[in-house]
Amino acid sequence: MLSRTADHLFWMSRYMERAENTARMLNVSYETSLLPQSAAAVEAGWEGILSISELLPSYLALYKTITPRDVMAFMVKDADNPSSIISCLRAARENARAVRGTLTTEVWETQNQTWLEVNRMLKSGEFERDPGQFFEWVKFRSHLSRGVTVGTMLMDESLYFMRMGTFLERADNTARLVDVKFHAMQNDFFGAPQYGAAETESAQEYDFYHWSAILRSVSGFEVYRKVYRDVIRPERVAELLILRPDMPRSLHASLNEVVSNLALVSHDRESDTLRHAGRLRSELAFGRIDEILATGLHAYLTQFLERVNVLGGRISREFLMPQAA
């Protein structure tokens, strides 16, 4: 396969997955912002969304204050923001158009229809009328894109590069979500020992809705109940989203997919790229959540993000960049 074709397929899938993950993060912040809490806590939650995507400086260059309305506008329909949902869907469609001959008709039509429909929805004001419904639509279109891809594409290198892009992006976004949300909770005053029984009960109620919203943002609420059959505890949420190989959006499950698809396109079983990916996966396979929390969750996830970024660079250099003649 031409490296240019592989590059378009890889990034088409990454941008579609990024649009979905952005919708998930915005939706969980939108839902948690409706809970009873201080204005400072609400602002911190929306600031976290910008921090996840490393867009806080870009946002502050355009807006003086952090408000839910401005953050959602910036992250959804600002065409100049490369990480906004509209920008991601446009990039996914343009990458698909560049390799239209490689895709099945169903895959191309799904990408094209998503682009046409999102423009219609934003122009008609549907996003402002019901942000939650809009975010669900973005998630549905991403699910449809993946389903059509797996259901109609030939099982060859084209599919493998698309799957690799999807799960590399998913690993990156899940790690960012867990890092920012856990950091925000650690800085929260709820549950502090100096508060009385009424305040503690309120704190526990807040915690339940907060963690429930986070789990729902990765479609993990029912999964958590099935796996743990207990009250929602932060350390178990971390374990589910980091180490569980049977949780579809966990870091472990995402790396399993990256490694398996990387092995299918790699001609050298001893390549540094495959070894780097395999080492990262093995640490997730044999890791323990108590050890991770003891050494520091933020430090662990920061290092994970750096290593995933390095892995993406290695994949790009080995497979996606045109080789000099």
C-alpha positions in Angstrom: 0.0 0.0 0.0 1.2 3.5 -0.8 2.2 5.4 2.4 0.1 8.4 1.3 -3.0 6.2 1.1 -2.2 4.6 4.5 -1.8 8.1 6.0 -5.2 9.3 4.8 -7.0 6.2 6.1 -5.1 6.4 9.4 -6.1 10.0 10.0 -9.6 9.7 8.7 -10.3 7.3 11.5 -8.4 9.3 14.1 -10.4 12.5 13.3 -13.7 10.6 13.5 -12.7 9.1 16.8 -11.5 12.5 18.0 -14.9 14.1 17.2 -16.6 11.4 19.2 -14.3 11.8 22.2 -14.7 15.5 22.1 -18.5 15.1 22.1 -18.2 12.7 25.1 -16.0 15.0 27.1 -18.3 18.0 26.4 -21.4 16.0 27.3 -20.0 14.9 30.7 -19.0 18.5 31.5 -22.4 19.7 30.4 -24.2 17.2 32.6 -22.0 17.7 35.7 -22.3 21.5 35.4 -26.0 21.1 36.0 -25.3 19.6 39.5 -25.5 21.9 42.6 -22.0 23.3 43.0 -20.2 26.6 43.2 -19.5 28.8 40.2 -15.7 28.2 40.7 -16.3 24.5 40.5 -18.2 24.8 37.3 -15.5 27.0 35.8 -12.8 24.6 36.8 -14.8 21.8 35.1 -14.9 23.6 31.8 -11.3 24.7 32.1 -10.4 21.0 32.4 -12.0 20.3 29.0 -9.7 22.9 27.5 -6.7 21.5 29.3 -7.5 18.0 28.1 -7.2 19.1 24.5 -4.3 21.5 25.2 -6.4 24.4 24.0 -6.6 26.7 27.0 -4.2 29.4 25.5 -6.0 29.4 22.2 -9.4 29.8 24.0 -8.1 32.6 26.2 -6.8 34.4 23.2 -10.4 34.7 22.0 -12.5 34.8 25.2 -12.0 36.8 28.4 -13.7 34.4 30.7 -14.4 30.6 30.8 -18.2 30.1 30.4 -20.1 26.9 29.3 -21.6 28.6 26.3 -18.2 29.9 25.0 -16.3 26.7 25.6 -18.9 24.6 23.8 -19.0 27.0 20.9 -15.2 26.9 20.7 -15.1 23.1 20.9 -18.0 22.4 18.6 -18.4 24.9 15.8 -15.2 27.0 15.6 -13.7 26.1 12.3 -10.4 27.8 13.2 -10.0 25.4 16.2 -8.4 22.3 14.7 -9.7 20.1 17.5 -13.3 21.3 17.3 -16.0 18.8 16.3 -16.7 20.6 13.0 -13.0 20.7 12.2 -12.5 17.0 13.0 -15.5 15.9 10.9 -14.3 18.1 8.0 -10.8 16.6 8.2 -12.2 13.1 8.4 -14.3 13.7 5.3 -11.4 15.3 3.3 -9.1 12.4 4.1 -11.9 10.0 3.0 -12.4 11.9 -0.2 -8.6 11.7 -1.0 -8.8 7.9 -0.9 -12.4 7.4 -2.1 -11.3 4.6 -4.5 -10.0 2.6 -1.5 -13.2 2.9 0.5 -16.4 1.0 -0.1 -19.4 3.1 -1.2 -21.0 2.7 2.2 -18.0 4.1 4.1 -17.6 7.1 1.8 -21.3 7.9 1.9 -21.3 7.7 5.7 -18.4 10.2 6.0 -19.9 12.5 3.4 -23.4 12.4 4.9 -22.0 13.1 8.4 -20.3 16.3 7.1 -23.4 17.5 5.2 -25.6 16.8 8.2 -23.5 18.5 10.8 -23.4 21.7 8.7 -27.1 21.7 8.4 -27.6 21.1 12.2 -25.2 23.9 13.2 -26.7 26.4 10.8 -30.3 25.6 11.9 -29.4 26.1 15.6 -30.1 22.5 16.7 -26.9 22.4 18.8 -27.9 25.5 20.9 -31.4 24.1 21.4 -30.3 20.8 22.7 -26.5 20.3 23.2 -27.0 16.8 24.7 -28.9 15.6 21.7 -26.3 17.0 19.4 -23.5 15.2 21.3 -25.5 11.9 21.1 -25.8 12.4 17.3 -22.0 12.8 17.0 -21.4 9.6 18.9 -24.0 7.8 16.8 -22.3 8.9 13.5 -19.0 7.7 14.8 -20.5 4.3 15.8 -22.0 4.1 12.4 -18.7 4.9 10.7 -16.9 2.2 12.6 -19.7 -0.4 12.0 -19.9 0.3 8.3 -16.1 0.1 8.1 -15.8 -3.3 9.8 -18.9 -4.6 8.0 -18.0 -3.7 4.4 -14.2 -3.2 4.1 -12.0 -6.0 2.9 -9.8 -7.3 5.7 -6.5 -6.0 4.4 -4.0 -3.3 5.2 -6.6 -0.5 4.5 -8.8 -1.8 7.4 -5.8 -2.4 9.6 -4.5 1.2 9.3 -8.0 2.6 9.9 -8.4 0.5 13.1 -5.0 1.5 14.3 -5.8 5.1 14.0 -9.1 4.7 15.8 -7.6 2.9 18.8 -4.5 5.1 19.1 -6.7 8.1 19.3 -9.0 6.4 21.8 -6.1 5.6 24.1 -4.9 9.1 24.0 -8.3 10.6 24.7 -9.2 8.2 27.5 -6.0 8.9 29.3 -6.6 12.7 29.1 -10.1 12.3 30.4 -9.1 10.2 33.4 -6.2 12.5 34.2 -8.2 15.7 34.2 -11.3 14.4 36.0 -9.3 12.7 38.7 -7.2 15.8 39.2 -10.3 17.9 39.5 -11.8 15.6 42.1 -8.6 15.5 44.2 -8.8 19.3 44.4 -12.5 19.3 45.4 -13.4 20.1 48.9 -16.3 17.7 49.1 -16.0 14.9 51.6 -13.4 16.9 53.7 -13.4 15.6 57.3 -14.2 19.0 58.9 -17.7 18.9 57.4 -20.7 17.5 59.3 -23.0 14.7 58.5 -25.3 16.7 56.2 -22.3 18.0 54.2 -20.8 14.6 54.0 -24.0 13.1 52.7 -24.2 15.9 50.1 -20.6 15.2 49.2 -21.3 11.5 48.7 -24.3 12.3 46.5 -22.2 14.7 44.5 -19.5 12.1 44.1 -22.0 9.5 42.8 -23.3 11.8 40.1 -19.9 13.0 39.2 -18.4 9.5 38.7 -21.6 8.3 37.1 -21.3 11.1 34.5 -17.6 10.2 33.9 -18.5 6.5 33.4 -21.4 7.4 31.1 -19.0 9.6 29.0 -17.1 6.4 28.1 -20.2 4.2 28.0 -19.0 2.5 31.1 -21.7 2.9 33.7 -23.5 -0.4 33.1 -20.1 -2.1 32.6 -19.0 -0.9 36.0 -22.1 -2.2 37.7 -21.7 -5.6 36.0 -18.0 -6.0 36.8 -17.9 -4.6 40.4 -21.5 -4.9 41.7 -20.7 -2.2 44.3 -20.9 1.5 44.9 -18.8 3.7 42.5 -15.3 4.1 43.9 -12.6 6.3 42.3 -9.9 3.6 42.3 -12.2 1.1 40.6 -13.2 3.7 38.0 -9.4 4.2 37.3 -8.9 0.4 37.1 -11.8 0.0 34.7 -10.6 2.8 32.4 -6.9 1.9 32.5 -6.3 -1.8 33.1 -9.4 -3.8 32.2 -8.8 -5.5 28.8 -12.6 -6.2 28.5 -13.6 -2.6 28.8 -13.8 -1.3 25.1 -12.6 2.2 25.8 -9.9 1.4 28.4 -6.2 2.0 27.8 -5.5 -1.7 27.9 -8.2 -2.6 25.3 -7.1 0.2 23.0 -3.4 -0.9 23.1 -4.5 -4.5 22.4 -6.1 -3.3 19.2 -3.2 -1.1 18.2 -0.6 -3.9 18.7 -2.7 -6.5 16.9 -3.3 -4.3 13.8 0.3 -3.0 13.9 1.5 -6.6 13.8 -0.7 -7.3 10.7 0.9 -4.4 8.7 4.5 -4.9 10.0 6.8 -6.9 7.8 9.5 -7.0 10.5 8.4 -8.7 13.7 11.4 -7.2 15.4 10.7 -3.6 14.4 11.3 -0.9 17.1 7.7 0.4 16.5 6.1 -3.0 17.3 8.4 -3.6 20.2 7.6 -0.1 21.7 3.8 -0.8 21.3 4.2 -4.3 22.8 6.1 -3.0 25.8 3.5 -0.4 26.5 0.7 -3.0 26.3 2.5 -5.5 28.5 2.8 -2.8 31.3 -1.0 -2.4 31.1 -1.5 -6.2 31.0 0.6 -6.8 34.2 -0.1 -3.5 36.0 -2.0 -3.1 39.3 -4.1 -0.1 40.1 -2.8 0.1 43.7 0.8 0.4 42.4 -0.3 3.0 39.9 -2.1 5.1 42.5 0.8 4.7 45.0 3.3 6.2 42.5 0.9 8.9 41.4 -1.9 8.6 38.8 -1.2 12.0 37.2 2.5 11.1 36.7 1.6 7.7 35.3 -1.0 9.1 32.8 1.4 11.9 31.8 4.1 9.4 31.0 1.5 7.2 29.1 0.5 10.1 26.9 4.1 10.9 26.1 4.7 7.3 25.1 1.5 7.1 23.0 2.6 10.3 21.2 6.0 8.7 20.6 4.3 5.6 19.3 2.2 7.7 16.9 5.4 9.3 15.6 7.1 5.9 15.1 4.0 4.6 13.2 4.1 7.8 11.0 7.8 7.5 10.2 7.7 3.8 9.5 4.4 3.5 7.5 2.8 6.8 6.7 5.5 9.2 5.5 6.4 8.9 1.8 9.8 7.3 1.4 12.4 9.0 -0.7 13.2 7.3 -4.0 
